[in-house]
Amino acid sequence: MRFDAVPVPPSVGARPRDARGYPVPAITPWDGDTPQFALTDYERSADCARGRRCSVCGELMPRGPVWRVVGASESAAIAEALAAGRPYRNLAPTLEGPGHRACMLYASMVCPYLARPGARRGLDARTPDAMTEHVVRGAARGASGAVVGFADYEFAITATRVLFRFLDVVEFSPHAESDAHLDELRAELAGRTADMRPAQDGR
């Protein structure tokens, strides 16, 4: 599906766009007039964490669940925990911040790297280390991904990075091709949140 055929959350539609027309997430750094989509801006991410703002649209997230898009390994770990009736909590911190449900459903479908199993990253991390060694040019997303809702998040702001941990899975929506989320996104934008997939479904 073309990115411009995906329904756009109003707050995302108000974001600046790149030369192709892609909305630029709130935490994305710029190099002159060019957004660096594979990277995360430290100050922008810190501001979003402190202000409980969505990492995609930059708008306030109300108290309650938050969402993020996860790749193949974390999606598999969550699915395994849910299938076994165990709670899941990512003990290892991540650089990827939370967002609104609609924003993360949208991002999962529009971001070329997140949307398809064979998609590969186009940029390296600026300072690769143990947390960002997977952010290398040519790295594949993996066979599956998921949009996951969590009851809340924790964060820590160090001298060089913003770290997040997520608490208690409340929704698990896995995908191979993220077009599978199209109906969920349409329902969310229409205010029909009853379409959420409960975590206990294990889907």
Sequence and secondary structure as in RCSB ss.txt:
>XXXX:A:sequence
MRFDAVPVPPSVGARPRDARGYPVPAITPWDGDTPQFALTDYERSADCARGRRCSVCGELMPRGPVWRVVGASES
AAIAEALAAGRPYRNLAPTLEGPGHRACMLYASMVCPYLARPGARRGLDARTPDAMTEHVVRGAARGASGAVVGF
ADYEFAITATRVLFRFLDVVEFSPHAESDAHLDELRAELAGRTADMRPAQDGR
>XXXX:A:secstr
  GGGS   HHHHTS B TTS B  TT  EETTEE TTS  HHHHHHHHHHTB TTT  B  SS EEEEE HHHH
HHHHHHHHTT      S BS   B HHHHHHHHHHSHHHH TT B SS  SS  TTTTT  TT B  S EEEEEE
EEEEEEE SS EEEEEEEEEEEEEESSGGGGHHHHHHHHTT GGG  BGGG  
